[in-house]
Amino acid sequence: MENKILVETSARHVHLTDEHIEALFGKGHTLTVKKELSQPGQFACEEKVTVKGAKGELKMSVLGPARKASQVEVSLTDARTLGITAPVRESGDIAGSGACTLIGPCGTVELTEGVIAAQRHIHLMPADAKDLGVADKDIVSVKLSTPRALIFGDVVVRVSEKFAAAMHIDTDEANAAAAAGIVYGEIVK
């Protein structure tokens, strides 16, 4: 594997538990696949919810499959628009994070925590990590050679047999680097 990694923009989205899927979309409802995502088994859904904070609300896509805990991932600009404090965290680390109201066609859910700005990260399979000389939980820097070239620091490496090689940044970060279309980054550690 070269020292280059595909960089994808992860737009604002919501992960839901089975309980919250039913509360928002109706008893017995299951998520409807709209399109498969780059990470194996992950998909964008036809379903959308409104995320409401103290200052505003935004319509967001739901990603599947269902999770153990509901989580809302936003950019820091989205968090300000909503009036929610969203700490920068790894996905799944929601303890003490921002609160919001989720509004669906059949009901609402009050999340007392769960709103984060996802820490930029790289998904790698073990063989890819070995080829790149990195390990799970390493923190690296990644250079994007875009029209507004940028080096992102504090990129956490996540290694699992379940992953496909890709770096995820949010829309604020993609806009800062003028990243559009197919973009690759180079790990510069």
Accessible surface in RSA format (square Angstrom, percent):
REM  Atomic radii and reference values for relative SASA: ProtOr
REM  Chains: A
REM  Algorithm: Lee & Richards
REM  Probe-radius: 1.40
REM  Slices: 20
REM RES _ NUM      All-atoms   Total-Side   Main-Chain    Non-polar    All polar
REM                ABS   REL    ABS   REL    ABS   REL    ABS   REL    ABS   REL
RES MET A   1    96.34  49.9  30.93  20.5  65.41 155.7  46.44  39.5  49.89  66.1
RES GLU A   2   129.79  74.5 115.68  87.5  14.12  33.6  56.01 108.3  73.79  60.2
RES ASN A   3    62.03  42.8  54.57  52.7   7.46  18.0  31.26  75.2  30.77  29.7
RES LYS A   4    96.18  46.9  88.28  54.2   7.90  18.8  58.74  52.9  37.44  39.9
RES ILE A   5     2.32   1.3   0.84   0.6   1.48   3.6   2.32   1.7   0.00   0.0
RES LEU A   6    55.62  31.0  52.54  37.6   3.08   7.7  52.54  36.9   3.08   8.3
RES VAL A   7     9.41   6.2   1.47   1.3   7.94  19.1   1.47   1.3   7.94  21.5
RES GLU A   8    42.20  24.2  37.69  28.5   4.50  10.7  26.27  50.8  15.92  13.0
RES THR A   9    65.24  46.4  35.77  36.3  29.48  70.3  24.53  32.9  40.72  61.6
RES SER A  10    36.32  30.7  24.60  32.8  11.72  27.0  19.92  42.4  16.40  23.0
RES ALA A  11    56.90  52.3  49.43  76.3   7.46  17.0  49.52  69.7   7.38  19.6
RES ARG A  12    92.47  38.8  81.92  41.8  10.55  25.1  12.04  16.5  80.43  48.7
RES HIS A  13    10.53   5.8  10.53   7.3   0.00   0.0   6.09   6.3   4.44   5.2
RES VAL A  14     0.00   0.0   0.00   0.0   0.00   0.0   0.00   0.0   0.00   0.0
RES HIS A  15     5.81   3.2   5.81   4.0   0.00   0.0   3.23   3.3   2.58   3.0
RES LEU A  16     0.04   0.0   0.00   0.0   0.04   0.1   0.00   0.0   0.04   0.1
RES THR A  17    20.67  14.7  20.67  21.0   0.00   0.0  20.67  27.8   0.00   0.0
RES ASP A  18   100.85  70.6  96.70  96.2   4.15   9.8  35.08  82.6  65.77  65.6
RES GLU A  19   132.64  76.1 120.05  90.8  12.58  30.0  48.39  93.6  84.24  68.8
RES HIS A  20    35.53  19.4  35.53  24.7   0.00   0.0  19.27  19.9  16.26  18.9
RES ILE A  21     4.86   2.8   4.86   3.6   0.00   0.0   4.86   3.5   0.00   0.0
RES GLU A  22    66.76  38.3  61.10  46.2   5.66  13.5  13.18  25.5  53.58  43.7
RES ALA A  23    42.87  39.4  24.61  38.0  18.26  41.5  37.53  52.8   5.34  14.2
RES LEU A  24     0.00   0.0   0.00   0.0   0.00   0.0   0.00   0.0   0.00   0.0
RES PHE A  25    22.65  11.3   9.20   5.7  13.45  35.0   9.20   5.6  13.45  38.5
RES GLY A  26    19.59  24.2   0.00   N/A  19.59  24.2  19.59  53.8   0.00   0.0
RES LYS A  27   193.23  94.3 158.24  97.1  34.99  83.3 114.63 103.2  78.61  83.7
RES GLY A  28    53.86  66.4   0.00   N/A  53.86  66.4  33.01  90.6  20.86  46.7
RES HIS A  29    60.55  33.1  45.39  31.5  15.16  38.8  36.98  38.1  23.58  27.4
RES THR A  30   106.63  75.8  97.24  98.6   9.38  22.4  69.39  93.2  37.24  56.3
RES LEU A  31    27.19  15.1   6.21   4.4  20.99  52.8   6.21   4.4  20.99  56.5
RES THR A  32    66.59  47.4  62.10  63.0   4.49  10.7  48.14  64.7  18.45  27.9
RES VAL A  33    73.50  48.4  52.87  47.9  20.63  49.7  52.87  45.9  20.63  56.0
RES LYS A  34   116.13  56.7  89.15  54.7  26.98  64.2  48.65  43.8  67.48  71.9
RES LYS A  35   127.84  62.4 122.12  74.9   5.72  13.6  70.41  63.4  57.43  61.2
RES GLU A  36   117.82  67.6  97.52  73.8  20.29  48.3  59.89 115.8  57.92  47.3
RES LEU A  37    56.28  31.3  42.35  30.3  13.93  35.0  45.29  31.8  10.99  29.6
RES SER A  38    55.07  46.5  25.57  34.1  29.51  68.0  34.53  73.5  20.54  28.8
RES GLN A  39    15.02   8.4  14.75  10.8   0.27   0.6  14.75  31.4   0.27   0.2
RES PRO A  40    81.58  59.5  56.94  51.9  24.64  89.6  68.62  56.7  12.96  80.6
RES GLY A  41    52.73  65.0   0.00   N/A  52.73  65.0  37.67 103.4  15.06  33.7
RES GLN A  42    48.39  27.1  48.23  35.2   0.16   0.4  14.95  31.8  33.44  25.4
RES PHE A  43    27.14  13.6  27.14  16.8   0.00   0.0  27.14  16.5   0.00   0.0
RES ALA A  44    13.43  12.3  13.43  20.7   0.00   0.0  13.43  18.9   0.00   0.0
RES CYS A  45     1.53   1.2   0.00   0.0   1.53   3.6   0.00   0.0   1.53   1.7
RES GLU A  46    99.18  56.9  81.05  61.3  18.13  43.2  27.40  53.0  71.78  58.6
RES GLU A  47    16.07   9.2  10.00   7.6   6.08  14.5  13.61  26.3   2.46   2.0
RES LYS A  48    83.28  40.6  73.44  45.1   9.84  23.4  55.64  50.1  27.64  29.4
RES VAL A  49     0.44   0.3   0.00   0.0   0.44   1.1   0.44   0.4   0.00   0.0
RES THR A  50    19.81  14.1  19.81  20.1   0.00   0.0   6.42   8.6  13.40  20.3
RES VAL A  51     0.00   0.0   0.00   0.0   0.00   0.0   0.00   0.0   0.00   0.0
RES LYS A  52    98.59  48.1  96.32  59.1   2.28   5.4  39.91  35.9  58.69  62.5
RES GLY A  53    14.27  17.6   0.00   N/A  14.27  17.6   7.38  20.3   6.89  15.4
RES ALA A  54    99.09  91.1  49.64  76.6  49.45 112.5  62.07  87.4  37.02  98.1
RES LYS A  55   160.60  78.3 120.78  74.1  39.82  94.8  79.46  71.5  81.14  86.4
RES GLY A  56    24.29  30.0   0.00   N/A  24.29  30.0  23.41  64.2   0.88   2.0
RES GLU A  57    95.53  54.8  76.11  57.6  19.42  46.2  25.29  48.9  70.24  57.3
RES LEU A  58    33.59  18.7  29.86  21.4   3.73   9.4  33.59  23.6   0.00   0.0
RES LYS A  59   128.23  62.6 109.95  67.5  18.29  43.5  65.70  59.1  62.53  66.6
RES MET A  60     2.56   1.3   0.00   0.0   2.56   6.1   2.56   2.2   0.00   0.0
RES SER A  61    32.41  27.4  30.10  40.2   2.31   5.3   9.84  21.0  22.57  31.6
RES VAL A  62     0.00   0.0   0.00   0.0   0.00   0.0   0.00   0.0   0.00   0.0
RES LEU A  63    25.10  14.0  24.94  17.8   0.16   0.4  24.94  17.5   0.16   0.4
RES GLY A  64     0.22   0.3   0.00   N/A   0.22   0.3   0.16   0.5   0.05   0.1
RES PRO A  65    59.07  43.0  57.79  52.7   1.27   4.6  59.06  48.8   0.00   0.0
RES ALA A  66    36.99  34.0  14.47  22.3  22.52  51.2  14.77  20.8  22.23  58.9
RES ARG A  67    84.22  35.4  70.77  36.1  13.45  32.0  34.40  47.0  49.82  30.2
RES LYS A  68   211.13 103.0 175.02 107.4  36.11  86.0 126.87 114.2  84.26  89.8
RES ALA A  69    48.04  44.2  39.49  60.9   8.55  19.5  42.44  59.8   5.60  14.8
RES SER A  70     6.13   5.2   0.23   0.3   5.90  13.6   0.23   0.5   5.90   8.3
RES GLN A  71     4.58   2.6   4.58   3.3   0.00   0.0   2.22   4.7   2.36   1.8
RES VAL A  72     0.00   0.0   0.00   0.0   0.00   0.0   0.00   0.0   0.00   0.0
RES GLU A  73    16.06   9.2  15.26  11.5   0.80   1.9   5.13   9.9  10.92   8.9
RES VAL A  74     4.28   2.8   0.00   0.0   4.28  10.3   2.37   2.1   1.92   5.2
RES SER A  75     3.34   2.8   1.79   2.4   1.56   3.6   1.03   2.2   2.32   3.2
RES LEU A  76    73.76  41.1  73.03  52.2   0.73   1.8  73.03  51.3   0.73   2.0
RES THR A  77    68.78  48.9  68.61  69.6   0.17   0.4  53.72  72.2  15.07  22.8
RES ASP A  78     8.85   6.2   8.85   8.8   0.00   0.0   0.00   0.0   8.85   8.8
RES ALA A  79     4.66   4.3   4.65   7.2   0.01   0.0   4.65   6.6   0.01   0.0
RES ARG A  80   158.37  66.5 150.29  76.6   8.08  19.2  76.65 104.8  81.73  49.5
RES THR A  81    68.90  49.0  54.06  54.8  14.83  35.4  43.57  58.5  25.33  38.3
RES LEU A  82     0.00   0.0   0.00   0.0   0.00   0.0   0.00   0.0   0.00   0.0
RES GLY A  83    29.44  36.3   0.00   N/A  29.44  36.3  11.71  32.1  17.73  39.7
RES ILE A  84    16.58   9.4   3.98   3.0  12.60  30.4   9.53   6.9   7.05  19.1
RES THR A  85   116.52  82.9 103.64 105.1  12.88  30.7  72.74  97.7  43.79  66.2
RES ALA A  86     8.51   7.8   0.00   0.0   8.51  19.4   0.07   0.1   8.44  22.4
RES PRO A  87    36.56  26.6  26.38  24.0  10.19  37.0  36.56  30.2   0.00   0.0
RES VAL A  88    88.96  58.5  62.72  56.8  26.24  63.2  62.72  54.5  26.24  71.2
RES ARG A  89    54.59  22.9  50.64  25.8   3.95   9.4  12.85  17.6  41.74  25.3
RES GLU A  90    42.80  24.6  38.86  29.4   3.93   9.4  16.00  31.0  26.80  21.9
RES SER A  91    32.15  27.2  12.98  17.3  19.17  44.2   9.80  20.9  22.35  31.3
RES GLY A  92    55.31  68.2   0.00   N/A  55.31  68.2  32.26  88.5  23.05  51.6
RES ASP A  93    70.74  49.6  63.22  62.9   7.52  17.8  22.23  52.3  48.51  48.4
RES ILE A  94    24.57  14.0  23.24  17.3   1.33   3.2  23.24  16.7   1.33   3.6
RES ALA A  95    71.43  65.7  62.85  97.0   8.58  19.5  63.68  89.7   7.76  20.5
RES GLY A  96    68.64  84.6   0.00   N/A  68.64  84.6  37.95 104.1  30.69  68.7
RES SER A  97    10.17   8.6   0.00   0.0  10.17  23.4   1.27   2.7   8.91  12.5
RES GLY A  98     9.06  11.2   0.00   N/A   9.06  11.2   8.51  23.4   0.54   1.2
RES ALA A  99    52.64  48.4  39.70  61.3  12.94  29.4  39.86  56.1  12.78  33.8
RES CYS A 100     8.96   6.8   0.00   0.0   8.96  21.1   7.69  19.5   1.27   1.4
RES THR A 101    25.65  18.2  25.56  25.9   0.08   0.2   8.39  11.3  17.26  26.1
RES LEU A 102     0.00   0.0   0.00   0.0   0.00   0.0   0.00   0.0   0.00   0.0
RES ILE A 103    57.46  32.7  54.26  40.4   3.20   7.7  54.26  39.1   3.20   8.7
RES GLY A 104    13.60  16.8   0.00   N/A  13.60  16.8   4.23  11.6   9.37  21.0
RES PRO A 105   105.40  76.8  59.71  54.4  45.69 166.1  73.33  60.5  32.08 199.4
RES CYS A 106    80.12  60.6  43.04  48.0  37.08  87.1  18.63  47.2  61.50  66.3
RES GLY A 107    27.12  33.4   0.00   N/A  27.12  33.4  24.73  67.9   2.39   5.3
RES THR A 108    81.89  58.2  58.82  59.6  23.07  55.0  31.01  41.7  50.88  76.9
RES VAL A 109    14.13   9.3   9.58   8.7   4.55  11.0  14.13  12.3   0.00   0.0
RES GLU A 110   122.39  70.3  99.99  75.6  22.40  53.3  58.26 112.7  64.13  52.4
RES LEU A 111    14.55   8.1  10.43   7.5   4.11  10.3  11.79   8.3   2.76   7.4
RES THR A 112   120.95  86.0 100.03 101.4  20.91  49.8  76.61 102.9  44.34  67.0
RES GLU A 113    65.44  37.6  61.41  46.5   4.03   9.6  14.31  27.7  51.13  41.7
RES GLY A 114     0.00   0.0   0.00   N/A   0.00   0.0   0.00   0.0   0.00   0.0
RES VAL A 115     0.00   0.0   0.00   0.0   0.00   0.0   0.00   0.0   0.00   0.0
RES ILE A 116     0.00   0.0   0.00   0.0   0.00   0.0   0.00   0.0   0.00   0.0
RES ALA A 117     2.46   2.3   2.46   3.8   0.00   0.0   2.46   3.5   0.00   0.0
RES ALA A 118    19.97  18.4  13.12  20.3   6.84  15.6  13.12  18.5   6.84  18.1
RES GLN A 119    37.32  20.9  36.09  26.4   1.23   2.9   6.45  13.7  30.87  23.4
RES ARG A 120    55.18  23.2  51.87  26.4   3.30   7.9   3.78   5.2  51.40  31.1
RES HIS A 121    17.54   9.6  17.54  12.2   0.00   0.0  11.54  11.9   6.00   7.0
RES ILE A 122     0.00   0.0   0.00   0.0   0.00   0.0   0.00   0.0   0.00   0.0
RES HIS A 123    12.25   6.7  12.25   8.5   0.00   0.0   8.56   8.8   3.69   4.3
RES LEU A 124     0.00   0.0   0.00   0.0   0.00   0.0   0.00   0.0   0.00   0.0
RES MET A 125    72.19  37.4  72.19  47.8   0.00   0.0  40.11  34.1  32.08  42.5
RES PRO A 126    53.48  39.0  46.98  42.8   6.51  23.7  48.88  40.4   4.60  28.6
RES ALA A 127    68.88  63.3  60.18  92.9   8.70  19.8  66.39  93.5   2.49   6.6
RES ASP A 128    31.72  22.2  31.72  31.6   0.00   0.0   0.10   0.2  31.62  31.5
RES ALA A 129     4.17   3.8   4.17   6.4   0.00   0.0   4.17   5.9   0.00   0.0
RES LYS A 130   168.09  82.0 148.26  91.0  19.82  47.2  98.57  88.7  69.52  74.1
RES ASP A 131    88.06  61.7  53.77  53.5  34.29  81.1  12.47  29.3  75.59  75.4
RES LEU A 132    12.18   6.8   2.30   1.6   9.88  24.8   6.53   4.6   5.65  15.2
RES GLY A 133    50.97  62.9   0.00   N/A  50.97  62.9  32.00  87.8  18.98  42.5
RES VAL A 134    12.71   8.4   1.44   1.3  11.27  27.2   4.20   3.7   8.50  23.1
RES ALA A 135    54.99  50.6  51.55  79.5   3.44   7.8  54.94  77.4   0.05   0.1
RES ASP A 136    71.92  50.4  54.20  53.9  17.72  41.9  22.01  51.8  49.91  49.8
RES LYS A 137   119.08  58.1 105.01  64.4  14.06  33.5  79.45  71.5  39.63  42.2
RES ASP A 138    54.40  38.1  48.43  48.2   5.97  14.1  12.82  30.2  41.58  41.5
RES ILE A 139    96.26  54.8  68.31  50.9  27.95  67.4  68.31  49.2  27.95  75.8
RES VAL A 140     6.64   4.4   4.05   3.7   2.59   6.2   6.53   5.7   0.11   0.3
RES SER A 141    26.88  22.7  26.81  35.8   0.07   0.2   4.08   8.7  22.80  31.9
RES VAL A 142     0.00   0.0   0.00   0.0   0.00   0.0   0.00   0.0   0.00   0.0
RES LYS A 143    80.57  39.3  79.11  48.5   1.46   3.5  22.84  20.6  57.73  61.5
RES LEU A 144     0.00   0.0   0.00   0.0   0.00   0.0   0.00   0.0   0.00   0.0
RES SER A 145    89.24  75.4  57.87  77.2  31.36  72.2  42.15  89.8  47.08  66.0
RES THR A 146    20.92  14.9   4.40   4.5  16.53  39.4  10.06  13.5  10.86  16.4
RES PRO A 147   125.43  91.4  81.18  74.0  44.25 160.8  95.08  78.5  30.35 188.6
RES ARG A 148   150.66  63.3 141.96  72.4   8.70  20.7  49.67  67.9 101.00  61.2
RES ALA A 149    65.80  60.5  38.50  59.4  27.29  62.1  38.85  54.7  26.95  71.4
RES LEU A 150    60.44  33.7  55.21  39.5   5.23  13.2  59.68  41.9   0.77   2.1
RES ILE A 151   102.52  58.3  79.25  59.0  23.27  56.1  79.25  57.1  23.27  63.2
RES PHE A 152    11.26   5.6   9.89   6.1   1.37   3.6  11.26   6.8   0.00   0.0
RES GLY A 153    27.07  33.4   0.00   N/A  27.07  33.4  19.82  54.4   7.25  16.2
RES ASP A 154    96.79  67.8  92.36  91.9   4.44  10.5  17.35  40.8  79.45  79.2
RES VAL A 155     0.00   0.0   0.00   0.0   0.00   0.0   0.00   0.0   0.00   0.0
RES VAL A 156     3.55   2.3   3.55   3.2   0.00   0.0   3.55   3.1   0.00   0.0
RES VAL A 157     0.00   0.0   0.00   0.0   0.00   0.0   0.00   0.0   0.00   0.0
RES ARG A 158    49.74  20.9  49.74  25.4   0.00   0.0   4.39   6.0  45.35  27.5
RES VAL A 159    34.64  22.8  15.46  14.0  19.17  46.2  15.46  13.4  19.17  52.0
RES SER A 160    31.98  27.0  24.51  32.7   7.47  17.2  20.41  43.5  11.57  16.2
RES GLU A 161   123.19  70.7 104.50  79.1  18.69  44.5  57.65 111.5  65.54  53.5
RES LYS A 162   164.38  80.2 154.42  94.7   9.97  23.7 105.07  94.6  59.31  63.2
RES PHE A 163    37.07  18.5  34.66  21.5   2.40   6.3  34.66  21.0   2.40   6.9
RES ALA A 164    33.62  30.9  28.88  44.6   4.74  10.8  33.62  47.3   0.00   0.0
RES ALA A 165    31.13  28.6  13.65  21.1  17.48  39.8  13.65  19.2  17.48  46.3
RES ALA A 166     0.83   0.8   0.83   1.3   0.00   0.0   0.83   1.2   0.00   0.0
RES MET A 167     0.00   0.0   0.00   0.0   0.00   0.0   0.00   0.0   0.00   0.0
RES HIS A 168    27.59  15.1  26.44  18.4   1.15   2.9  16.96  17.5  10.63  12.4
RES ILE A 169     3.00   1.7   0.08   0.1   2.93   7.1   3.00   2.2   0.00   0.0
RES ASP A 170    20.41  14.3  18.42  18.3   1.99   4.7  11.09  26.1   9.33   9.3
RES THR A 171    45.11  32.1  44.90  45.5   0.21   0.5  34.88  46.9  10.23  15.5
RES ASP A 172    44.85  31.4  36.91  36.7   7.95  18.8  24.23  57.0  20.62  20.6
RES GLU A 173    24.87  14.3  23.00  17.4   1.86   4.4  13.89  26.9  10.97   9.0
RES ALA A 174     5.10   4.7   4.86   7.5   0.24   0.5   4.92   6.9   0.18   0.5
RES ASN A 175   107.81  74.3  96.29  93.1  11.52  27.7  28.45  68.5  79.36  76.7
RES ALA A 176    46.53  42.8  35.22  54.3  11.31  25.7  41.45  58.4   5.08  13.5
RES ALA A 177     0.00   0.0   0.00   0.0   0.00   0.0   0.00   0.0   0.00   0.0
RES ALA A 178    37.36  34.3  21.01  32.4  16.35  37.2  31.41  44.2   5.95  15.8
RES ALA A 179    18.36  16.9   2.98   4.6  15.38  35.0   3.49   4.9  14.87  39.4
RES ALA A 180    87.52  80.5  61.62  95.1  25.90  58.9  69.95  98.5  17.57  46.5
RES GLY A 181    74.15  91.4   0.00   N/A  74.15  91.4  43.39 119.1  30.76  68.9
RES ILE A 182   144.06  82.0 112.78  84.0  31.28  75.4 114.96  82.8  29.10  79.0
RES VAL A 183    14.62   9.6  11.01  10.0   3.61   8.7  14.62  12.7   0.00   0.0
RES TYR A 184   117.83  55.0 104.17  59.3  13.66  35.6  66.16  49.7  51.67  63.7
RES GLY A 185     0.92   1.1   0.00   N/A   0.92   1.1   0.92   2.5   0.00   0.0
RES GLU A 186    63.09  36.2  62.56  47.3   0.54   1.3   5.71  11.1  57.38  46.8
RES ILE A 187     4.31   2.5   0.00   0.0   4.31  10.4   0.00   0.0   4.31  11.7
RES VAL A 188    67.32  44.3  36.34  32.9  30.98  74.7  43.08  37.4  24.24  65.7
RES LYS A 189   132.23  64.5  90.35  55.4  41.88  99.7  69.07  62.2  63.15  67.3
END  Absolute sums over single chains surface
CHAIN  1 A     9384.1       7165.5       2218.6       5255.4       4128.7
END  Absolute sums over all chains
TOTAL          9384.1       7165.5       2218.6       5255.4       4128.7
